Amino acid sequence: MSTHRGSLPLACRRGMRLARVFHAAILTCVALAAGTASARSVVQIATGEYPPYASLELPRHGLTLHVIREAYRIEGYQVEYTFMNWNQAWDAALN
């Protein structure tokens, strides 16, 4: 069986593309939040539902959000997540 990316089923390729978009969105939110982190000890991050990476239903809100929370905790910050749809999250990150 070939491991070439073109041989993956379409659903698998779409899932990988969505995962990359999700991670880019999370990193954008984290970068925007980091600019205000020095002014206070609480960082507020807007995110959407994207199990298993981010979800209100998952322990620690999912793998990605747990890693982000722990990275900020090590640096002395507390993270607060607000779950909303992607359009709302994007607008909240920009404002």
Backbone torsions as a table, in degrees:
resi	resn	phi	psi	omega
1	MET	NA	132.2	-178.7
2	SER	-78.0	142.9	176.9
3	THR	-101.8	8.4	178.7
4	HIS	-60.9	136.6	-176.0
5	ARG	-55.8	-35.6	-179.9
6	GLY	-64.8	-18.7	-179.2
7	SER	-89.4	-4.4	178.3
8	LEU	-72.3	147.1	176.2
9	PRO	-60.1	151.4	-177.8
10	LEU	-56.1	-42.6	-179.5
11	ALA	-61.2	-36.8	179.6
12	CYS	-67.5	-43.7	178.9
13	ARG	-64.0	-40.2	178.2
14	ARG	-64.0	-41.0	178.7
15	GLY	-62.3	-40.4	178.7
16	MET	-66.3	-40.1	179.3
17	ARG	-64.4	-43.1	178.6
18	LEU	-63.4	-38.6	179.0
19	ALA	-62.9	-40.8	178.3
20	ARG	-65.4	-41.1	178.8
21	VAL	-64.2	-42.9	179.2
22	PHE	-60.1	-47.8	-179.4
23	HIS	-63.4	-37.7	177.3
24	ALA	-63.9	-40.3	179.1
25	ALA	-65.6	-43.2	178.7
26	ILE	-62.5	-45.8	-179.5
27	LEU	-64.0	-35.6	176.1
28	THR	-62.9	-45.8	179.1
29	CYS	-63.0	-41.7	179.1
30	VAL	-64.3	-42.8	179.5
31	ALA	-63.1	-41.6	178.8
32	LEU	-67.2	-38.5	179.0
33	ALA	-69.4	-32.9	-178.0
34	ALA	-63.9	-29.1	179.0
35	GLY	-63.9	-27.3	179.7
36	THR	-103.1	-3.0	-175.4
37	ALA	-64.0	-33.7	-177.2
38	SER	-70.3	-20.1	-178.9
39	ALA	-81.1	-16.6	-178.9
40	ARG	-156.6	166.5	-176.3
41	SER	-92.9	-1.3	178.5
42	VAL	-113.0	127.4	177.4
43	VAL	-106.7	125.2	179.0
44	GLN	-101.9	126.7	-178.0
45	ILE	-124.7	128.8	175.0
46	ALA	-91.3	136.1	179.6
47	THR	-148.6	169.9	177.7
48	GLY	-119.1	174.6	177.8
49	GLU	-76.5	123.4	176.4
50	TYR	-155.7	69.9	-179.9
51	PRO	-60.4	145.3	3.0
52	PRO	-90.5	8.0	-176.6
53	TYR	-80.8	-37.7	-177.6
54	ALA	-150.7	124.4	177.8
55	SER	-168.4	141.4	174.4
56	LEU	-65.0	-25.8	-175.4
57	GLU	-81.8	-12.8	-176.0
58	LEU	-94.2	151.0	173.3
59	PRO	-58.3	135.8	179.8
60	ARG	59.4	20.9	179.5
61	HIS	64.9	17.4	177.1
62	GLY	104.1	165.4	-173.8
63	LEU	-62.2	-52.2	-176.2
64	THR	-62.8	-45.1	-177.8
65	LEU	-68.1	-31.8	176.0
66	HIS	-65.6	-43.4	179.4
67	VAL	-62.7	-43.1	179.0
68	ILE	-63.0	-44.8	180.0
69	ARG	-60.6	-43.2	-179.2
70	GLU	-67.2	-38.1	178.1
71	ALA	-62.6	-43.5	177.6
72	TYR	-68.3	-37.9	179.9
73	ARG	-60.5	-41.6	179.4
74	ILE	-59.9	-33.9	179.7
75	GLU	-88.3	2.4	174.7
76	GLY	93.8	17.4	-180.0
77	TYR	-113.0	153.5	173.6
78	GLN	-105.2	140.6	-178.8
79	VAL	-109.7	134.1	172.7
80	GLU	-118.6	124.5	178.8
81	TYR	-98.9	140.5	171.0
82	THR	-119.3	119.0	179.8
83	PHE	-90.0	128.7	178.2
84	MET	-155.4	172.4	178.9
85	ASN	-69.9	164.5	-170.7
86	TRP	-63.5	-37.6	178.4
87	ASN	-63.2	-43.6	177.1
88	GLN	-64.2	-42.3	-179.5
89	ALA	-63.2	-42.8	179.2
90	TRP	-62.3	-46.9	179.0
91	ASP	-62.5	-40.5	179.7
92	ALA	-65.2	-38.4	179.6
93	ALA	-67.5	-33.3	-178.9
94	LEU	-79.0	-23.2	-177.0
95	ASN	-101.4	NA	NA
